[in-house]
Amino acid sequence: MKRIIQTLSIFLIVIFAGCCKQSPDSYSADIIIYGGTSAAITSAVEAVRNGNSVIVVSPDIHPGGLSAGGLGWSDTGNKRTIGGLSREFYQRIYTKYDTEDAWVWEKKSEYGNVGQGTPAIDGDQRTMWIFEPHIAEEVFEDFIAENQIEMYRNEWLDRENGVIVENGKIISFKTLSGKTFSGKIFIDATYEGDLMAAAGVSYHVGRESTDTYSEKWNGVQTGVFHHQHWFHSDISAYKIPGDPESGLLPRILKEHPGEFGSADNKVQAYCYRTCMTNHPENRIPFPKPENYDSTQYELLLRVFETGRKDWFQKFDAIPNRKTDTNNHGPFSSDNIGMNYDYPEASYERRKEILKEHETYQKGLLWFVANDPRIPEDIQSKMQKWGLAKDEFTDNGNWPHQIYVREARRMIGEYITTENDVLAKREVPKPIGMGSYAMDSHNVQRYVDEFGFVRNEGDIGVHPQSPYSISYGSVIPKKEECQNLLVPVCVSSSHIAFGSIRMEPVFMILGQSASVAAKIAIEGDLAVQDVPYEKLKKMLHEKGQVLTLEDMID
């Protein structure tokens, strides 16, 4: 009888163990971060340094988002506001370039030292703000390796059925490969806000009206000209100039742009920040894309015909005779009006949008370098440029990250608006600072009542001083989700996000979100109930800059 009981006991133990054994495709940690952006990496580093277990689930293969994807000419604003891990990132960039081996295609002394407001290479602070894409990626990979961060790449959230929410908390999410990730706190560090949306958190896409939050610079902004991204001369919008019957040129909207200050569901234009070089040994001629169509660039010819010569204005110099090339002028790399459905589109549709943007932008570069109708002085100079052979080597030397300037924006516990950016009200519970201009690229291109082509949506309004960003802008409303932090698709209006959306700020907010997660886990608290004074104390200890009084000397 005793033997029978022992056998039965062993059988039951085996059955029980089999029932409770974790699936090989199930993973758990204190903090689960979805995304591969710069904010995702700083969040993960902070989690490890705080003693939390963390897993990064990234749809991207390459870490760092846009910071490693071509945007090497950092949009920093006032650099004294950048502390913590964000500053450490730029200090590590400095260290990378503080060796002769980093200067392959030019000498360090030849590069110069011109940045935005302060030197590109700041020896006193040992920071460097302008860099090559592959150097930035090395820094992010160093962060991952040194902190032994568990990271799963090329893992895409199952947005339809993958997120399990119970009693106001995310329990787990599944990726399309079948992996399941469970945790105590989740951080959505994507540019698109996919986890946030799938968890049922409120968000907004597009521009609010000026009345929504009592703002001046939101909504449709016809007749506003803040940069040089508008047509200085009247240019006909029609295929045959002056003849409406001939039809509109490509990439011009037929519909009315909307009443001034009104809301819409359109988002500012995206582009790839291309890394070019004029060094003959490292230059690859601009490739002619499949499905190339020269008629897509007819409007640019008409711009050149008006005498504009500022085509090379945003070939911003980064080390080793390369550029971070950005949009400039009324017809440039910004693919205006072709991204409206991107924020909420399916993965398949997003791929189509990305491919269309790539084709457009590659075609644009090839067009200027090769089409015989381009002015000779511009074309001859353009032919000295090409893609950098030693960048994005696994992607045809093309950036692996498009510039998602804006997608979803959470409607959270606190909504940052231009009134915060312009210091018209006191910001509660600050966890970081911003200082860059409220910057929106063009949102639409249309034909006016006289038959001329116009761009709309380009805004650049500078705050008088740096401003604080509230903890309430990275957390949802408590009734919607109690264990999610969102440091990228933050709770803000369209125009306020135009200032927040800078990579140094995303890294700041990513770190602060992870500190808040630690406190929430230790106290078994909803993220909305994290004691602010405790959070503030920890952030200060980690070198974060929260208010004007904290700014780094």
C-alpha positions in Angstrom: 0.0 0.0 0.0 2.8 2.3 0.9 4.5 1.7 -2.5 1.2 2.5 -4.3 0.9 5.8 -2.4 4.5 6.7 -3.2 4.0 5.9 -6.9 0.8 7.9 -6.9 2.5 10.8 -5.2 5.3 10.8 -7.8 2.7 10.7 -10.6 0.8 13.7 -9.2 4.1 15.7 -8.7 5.0 15.0 -12.4 1.5 16.0 -13.6 1.5 19.1 -11.4 5.0 20.1 -12.6 4.0 19.6 -16.2 0.9 21.8 -15.8 2.8 24.6 -14.1 5.9 24.5 -16.3 6.4 27.8 -18.1 6.2 27.6 -21.9 9.5 28.0 -23.7 8.0 30.9 -25.5 6.9 32.7 -22.3 9.1 35.3 -20.6 8.6 37.5 -17.6 10.4 40.3 -15.8 9.7 43.2 -13.5 9.6 45.6 -16.4 8.7 44.8 -20.0 9.7 47.5 -22.5 8.2 47.4 -26.0 10.3 49.3 -28.6 13.8 49.7 -29.8 14.1 53.5 -29.7 16.6 55.6 -27.7 13.9 55.9 -25.0 13.6 52.1 -24.8 17.3 51.6 -24.3 17.7 54.3 -21.6 14.6 52.8 -19.9 16.2 49.4 -19.9 19.6 50.6 -18.7 17.9 52.5 -15.8 15.9 49.4 -14.9 19.1 47.3 -14.6 20.9 49.9 -12.6 17.9 50.0 -10.2 18.1 46.3 -9.7 14.9 45.5 -11.6 14.7 42.6 -14.1 13.8 43.9 -17.5 13.1 42.6 -21.0 13.2 44.7 -24.2 10.9 43.5 -26.9 11.8 45.3 -30.1 10.2 45.3 -33.5 13.5 46.8 -34.7 16.7 44.9 -35.3 19.0 47.9 -34.8 18.7 49.7 -31.4 18.4 53.4 -30.9 15.6 54.4 -33.2 16.3 57.7 -35.1 19.4 58.5 -33.0 21.1 55.6 -34.7 19.0 55.9 -37.9 20.4 59.0 -39.5 19.6 61.9 -37.1 23.2 62.7 -36.1 22.7 66.5 -36.1 21.0 66.4 -32.7 18.1 68.7 -32.1 19.1 69.6 -28.6 17.8 73.0 -27.8 19.4 74.2 -24.6 21.9 71.5 -23.7 21.9 72.5 -20.0 18.5 70.8 -19.7 20.0 67.4 -20.8 21.0 65.2 -17.8 21.1 61.6 -16.6 21.5 58.9 -19.2 20.7 61.2 -22.0 23.8 63.2 -21.3 25.7 60.0 -20.7 24.8 59.0 -24.2 26.4 62.1 -25.7 29.4 61.7 -23.3 29.9 58.2 -24.7 29.7 59.7 -28.2 32.5 62.1 -27.2 34.6 59.2 -26.0 34.1 57.3 -29.2 35.5 60.3 -31.2 38.3 61.0 -28.7 40.5 58.4 -30.6 42.3 58.7 -33.9 40.7 55.4 -35.1 37.2 57.1 -35.3 38.5 59.6 -37.9 38.7 57.5 -41.0 37.8 59.9 -43.8 39.0 63.2 -42.3 41.1 64.4 -39.4 39.4 65.6 -36.3 41.0 69.0 -36.7 39.5 69.3 -40.2 35.9 68.6 -39.0 35.4 72.0 -37.3 33.3 72.6 -34.3 30.1 74.3 -35.3 26.9 73.1 -33.5 23.6 74.6 -32.5 24.3 77.2 -29.9 27.2 75.4 -28.3 30.1 73.5 -29.9 29.5 70.2 -31.5 32.4 68.9 -29.5 32.3 70.3 -26.0 35.6 69.4 -24.3 34.7 71.0 -21.0 31.6 68.8 -20.6 33.1 65.9 -22.6 30.0 65.7 -24.7 29.6 65.5 -28.5 26.2 66.3 -30.0 26.9 65.5 -33.7 27.8 62.1 -34.9 27.6 59.3 -37.5 24.8 56.7 -37.3 27.0 53.7 -36.8 28.8 55.4 -33.9 25.5 56.0 -32.2 24.4 52.4 -32.7 27.7 51.3 -31.2 26.9 53.3 -28.1 23.4 51.7 -27.8 24.9 48.3 -28.3 27.5 49.0 -25.6 24.6 50.0 -23.2 22.9 46.7 -24.0 26.0 44.5 -23.6 27.4 46.2 -20.5 24.1 46.0 -18.6 23.4 42.4 -19.9 20.0 43.6 -21.1 17.7 40.7 -22.3 16.5 42.0 -25.7 14.4 40.2 -28.3 14.6 41.8 -31.7 12.3 41.7 -34.7 9.5 40.9 -32.4 6.2 42.5 -33.4 3.3 43.0 -31.1 0.1 41.2 -31.9 -2.0 44.3 -32.0 -5.3 42.6 -32.6 -5.4 39.9 -29.9 -2.1 39.9 -28.1 -2.5 42.3 -25.2 -4.2 40.9 -22.0 -5.6 43.5 -19.6 -7.3 42.5 -16.4 -8.6 44.9 -13.7 -7.0 47.9 -15.3 -3.5 46.3 -15.6 -1.6 44.8 -18.5 -0.9 41.2 -17.6 1.0 40.2 -20.7 1.3 40.7 -24.4 2.1 38.3 -27.3 4.1 38.9 -30.4 3.4 37.6 -33.8 6.1 35.0 -33.5 4.1 33.5 -30.6 6.3 34.7 -27.7 4.4 35.9 -24.6 5.9 38.6 -22.2 4.5 39.2 -18.7 5.5 41.8 -16.2 4.6 44.1 -13.4 5.1 47.3 -15.3 5.1 47.9 -19.0 6.7 50.7 -21.0 5.6 51.6 -24.5 8.7 53.2 -26.0 7.7 53.0 -29.7 7.3 56.0 -32.0 3.8 54.7 -32.9 2.3 53.9 -29.5 1.1 50.4 -30.5 1.1 48.8 -27.1 -0.6 51.8 -25.6 -3.4 51.7 -28.2 -3.8 47.9 -27.9 -4.2 48.2 -24.2 -7.2 50.5 -24.6 -5.6 53.7 -23.6 -7.0 56.9 -25.0 -5.0 58.7 -27.7 -5.3 61.3 -30.4 -4.0 61.4 -34.0 -3.8 64.7 -35.9 -4.1 68.3 -34.9 -6.5 69.7 -32.3 -8.3 72.9 -33.0 -6.9 76.1 -31.5 -10.0 76.1 -29.2 -9.4 72.6 -27.8 -6.6 73.6 -25.4 -6.7 77.4 -25.8 -3.7 77.4 -28.1 -2.5 79.7 -30.9 -0.3 77.4 -33.0 -2.4 74.3 -33.2 -4.9 73.2 -36.0 -4.7 74.3 -39.6 -2.2 77.2 -40.0 -2.8 78.5 -43.5 -0.9 81.7 -44.3 1.8 81.1 -41.6 5.4 81.1 -42.8 8.0 80.4 -40.2 10.8 78.6 -42.0 11.9 78.5 -45.6 9.7 75.4 -46.5 7.2 77.4 -48.5 7.0 78.6 -52.1 8.5 82.1 -52.3 6.9 82.6 -55.8 3.5 81.8 -57.2 3.8 78.5 -59.0 0.9 76.9 -60.9 -0.4 73.7 -59.4 -1.5 72.3 -62.8 0.3 70.0 -65.3 -0.1 72.7 -67.9 0.6 75.9 -66.0 -2.6 77.9 -65.6 -4.8 75.2 -67.1 -7.0 73.5 -64.5 -8.3 71.1 -67.1 -4.9 69.6 -67.4 -5.1 68.3 -63.9 -3.0 68.8 -60.8 0.6 68.0 -60.6 1.5 64.9 -58.4 1.4 65.2 -54.6 -1.0 68.1 -54.4 -4.3 67.7 -52.6 -7.6 68.5 -54.3 -9.5 69.2 -51.1 -9.7 72.5 -49.2 -7.0 72.7 -46.5 -9.5 73.5 -43.8 -10.5 76.6 -41.9 -7.7 78.4 -40.0 -7.3 76.9 -36.5 -9.6 73.9 -37.2 -8.8 70.3 -36.2 -8.0 67.5 -38.6 -6.6 64.0 -38.6 -3.5 64.8 -40.6 0.1 64.4 -39.3 3.2 66.3 -40.2 5.4 64.9 -43.0 8.0 62.1 -42.5 11.3 61.6 -44.3 14.5 59.6 -44.0 17.5 61.4 -42.6 19.9 60.3 -45.2 23.6 60.0 -44.5 25.6 61.2 -47.5 29.2 61.7 -48.3 31.3 63.6 -50.8 34.4 61.5 -50.1 35.2 59.6 -53.4 36.4 56.4 -51.7 33.3 56.2 -49.4 30.7 57.4 -51.8 28.1 55.3 -53.6 26.1 57.0 -56.4 22.5 57.6 -55.6 20.6 54.5 -56.7 17.7 54.8 -59.2 14.8 53.1 -57.5 12.4 50.6 -59.1 9.2 52.3 -60.4 11.1 55.6 -60.7 8.8 58.3 -62.2 10.3 61.6 -63.1 6.9 63.3 -63.2 6.7 63.1 -59.5 9.3 65.8 -59.3 7.9 68.3 -61.8 7.1 70.7 -59.1 10.8 70.8 -58.0 11.8 71.9 -61.5 9.3 74.8 -61.3 10.9 75.7 -57.9 14.3 75.8 -59.5 13.0 77.9 -62.4 12.0 80.6 -59.9 15.8 80.9 -59.1 15.9 79.2 -55.7 19.4 78.0 -54.8 19.0 76.7 -51.3 18.9 73.0 -52.2 22.0 72.2 -50.1 20.9 74.2 -47.1 20.3 71.1 -44.8 23.3 69.0 -45.8 24.4 69.3 -42.2 28.0 68.2 -41.7 28.7 65.3 -39.3 32.2 63.7 -38.8 34.1 62.0 -41.6 32.8 64.1 -44.5 29.3 62.9 -44.1 25.9 64.6 -43.6 22.7 64.3 -41.8 20.6 65.5 -44.7 17.2 66.8 -43.7 14.3 68.4 -45.5 14.7 72.0 -46.7 12.6 74.1 -49.0 9.1 73.8 -50.4 9.8 70.6 -52.2 12.3 68.3 -50.6 12.7 65.0 -48.7 9.5 65.5 -46.7 6.9 63.4 -48.4 4.0 65.7 -47.6 0.5 64.2 -47.4 1.6 60.6 -47.9 1.6 59.4 -44.3 -1.8 60.2 -42.9 -2.9 56.7 -42.2 0.5 55.5 -40.9 -0.1 55.9 -37.1 -3.0 53.4 -37.0 -2.2 51.4 -40.1 -1.7 47.7 -40.2 1.9 46.4 -40.4 1.3 45.5 -44.0 0.0 49.0 -44.8 2.9 50.6 -42.9 5.4 48.7 -45.0 3.7 50.0 -48.1 3.9 53.6 -46.8 7.6 53.1 -45.9 8.4 51.7 -49.3 6.6 54.6 -51.0 8.6 57.1 -48.9 11.8 55.3 -49.8 11.0 55.2 -53.5 10.0 58.9 -53.4 13.2 60.0 -51.6 15.6 57.8 -53.5 14.0 59.0 -56.7 14.3 62.6 -55.7 18.0 62.3 -55.1 18.6 60.4 -58.4 16.4 63.1 -60.2 18.5 66.0 -59.0 21.8 64.2 -59.7 20.8 62.9 -63.2 17.8 64.6 -64.9 19.1 67.0 -67.6 16.5 69.6 -66.8 18.1 70.3 -63.4 20.2 73.6 -63.3 23.8 72.8 -64.1 25.3 74.5 -61.0 23.0 72.4 -58.7 23.4 69.2 -60.6 27.2 69.3 -60.9 27.5 69.8 -57.1 24.9 67.1 -56.4 26.9 64.6 -58.4 29.8 64.9 -56.0 27.5 63.5 -53.3 26.3 60.0 -52.7 25.2 57.5 -50.0 27.9 56.7 -47.4 29.3 53.2 -48.2 30.1 52.5 -44.5 26.6 53.3 -43.1 23.5 51.1 -43.0 25.5 48.3 -44.6 22.8 45.7 -44.2 20.1 47.9 -45.8 21.7 49.1 -49.1 23.2 52.1 -47.2 19.7 53.5 -46.6 18.5 54.4 -43.1 16.6 51.6 -41.4 14.4 54.1 -39.5 12.1 56.6 -41.0 11.5 59.9 -39.1 8.2 59.3 -37.5 7.8 62.9 -36.4 4.4 62.3 -34.9 2.0 59.4 -34.7 -0.4 58.7 -31.8 -0.3 60.9 -28.8 -1.7 59.6 -25.5 -4.5 61.5 -23.7 -3.2 60.9 -20.2 -3.4 62.2 -16.7 -2.0 65.5 -17.8 -1.9 67.0 -21.3 1.1 69.2 -22.1 0.1 72.1 -24.4 1.8 75.2 -25.8 0.7 76.9 -22.6 3.3 74.7 -20.7 6.0 75.2 -23.4 5.5 78.9 -23.4 5.5 79.1 -19.5 1.9 80.4 -19.3 1.2 78.0 -16.5 3.1 76.0 -13.8 3.9 72.4 -14.7 3.0 69.9 -12.0 5.3 67.0 -11.1 8.2 67.7 -13.5 10.3 64.7 -14.6 12.4 66.3 -17.3 12.8 69.3 -19.5 12.4 70.4 -23.1 13.7 73.5 -24.8 13.5 73.1 -28.5 11.1 75.2 -30.6 7.5 74.0 -31.2 8.4 72.6 -34.6 6.0 71.1 -37.0 6.9 70.2 -40.6 4.4 70.8 -43.3 1.2 68.8 -43.1 -0.4 69.3 -46.5 0.2 70.7 -50.0 -2.8 72.1 -51.8 -4.0 74.4 -54.6 -5.3 77.8 -53.6 -8.2 79.6 -55.1 -5.9 81.2 -57.7 -4.5 77.9 -58.9 -1.2 78.2 -57.1 0.4 75.5 -55.0 0.8 76.1 -51.3 2.3 74.2 -48.3 0.6 74.3 -44.9 1.5 73.3 -41.4 5.1 74.4 -41.0 5.5 76.0 -37.6 8.5 77.1 -35.5 7.8 78.9 -32.3 10.6 79.2 -29.8 9.9 79.2 -26.0 11.6 82.0 -24.1 13.2 79.5 -21.8 13.3 75.8 -21.2 10.2 74.3 -19.7 9.3 71.3 -17.5 7.5 68.2 -18.6 5.0 66.6 -16.2 5.0 63.1 -14.9 1.3 63.1 -15.8 2.1 63.3 -19.5 3.8 59.8 -19.5 1.0 58.0 -17.6 -2.5 57.1 -18.7 -5.6 58.0 -16.8 -5.9 55.6 -13.8 -9.2 54.2 -14.9 -7.7 53.1 -18.2 -4.4 51.5 -17.2 -2.4 51.4 -13.9 0.9 49.8 -14.9 1.8 51.4 -18.2 4.3 54.3 -18.9 4.6 56.1 -22.3 7.7 58.2 -22.6 7.6 58.7 -26.4 3.9 59.0 -27.5 3.4 61.3 -24.6 0.2 63.1 -23.6 0.4 66.4 -25.4 -1.2 68.5 -28.0 0.1 68.4 -31.6 2.1 71.7 -31.3 3.5 71.0 -27.9 4.7 67.6 -29.1 6.6 69.5 -31.8 9.0 70.6 -29.1 9.0 67.4 -26.9 9.6 65.1 -29.8 13.4 65.5 -29.8 15.7 62.4 -29.2 17.5 63.8 -26.1 14.1 64.4 -24.5 12.9 60.9 -25.3 15.9 59.5 -23.6 15.3 61.7 -20.6 11.7 60.6 -20.3 12.6 57.0 -20.9 14.9 57.0 -17.9 12.4 58.9 -15.7 9.7 56.4 -16.6 11.9 53.5 -15.5 12.6 55.2 -12.1 8.9 55.6 -11.6 8.4 51.9 -12.5 10.9 50.9 -9.8 9.0 52.9 -7.1 5.6 51.5 -8.3 7.0 47.9 -8.1 8.5 48.3 -4.7 5.3 49.8 -3.3 2.9 47.6 -5.3 1.4 50.9 -6.6 -0.4 52.0 -9.6 1.9 54.3 -11.6 -0.6 57.1 -11.0 0.0 56.7 -7.2 3.8 56.9 -7.3 4.8 59.5 -4.6 6.1 62.4 -6.5 8.5 63.6 -3.8 10.2 60.2 -3.8 10.4 60.2 -7.6 11.8 63.7 -7.6 14.5 62.8 -5.1 15.6 59.7 -7.1 15.6 61.6 -10.4 17.8 64.3 -8.9 20.2 61.7 -7.5 20.5 60.3 -11.1 21.4 63.7 -12.6 18.0 64.5 -14.2 17.2 68.2 -14.8 13.6 68.9 -13.8 13.3 72.7 -13.5 15.2 75.9 -14.4 16.9 75.8 -11.0 18.4 72.4 -11.8 20.0 73.3 -15.1 23.6 72.1 -15.6 26.3 74.8 -15.5 
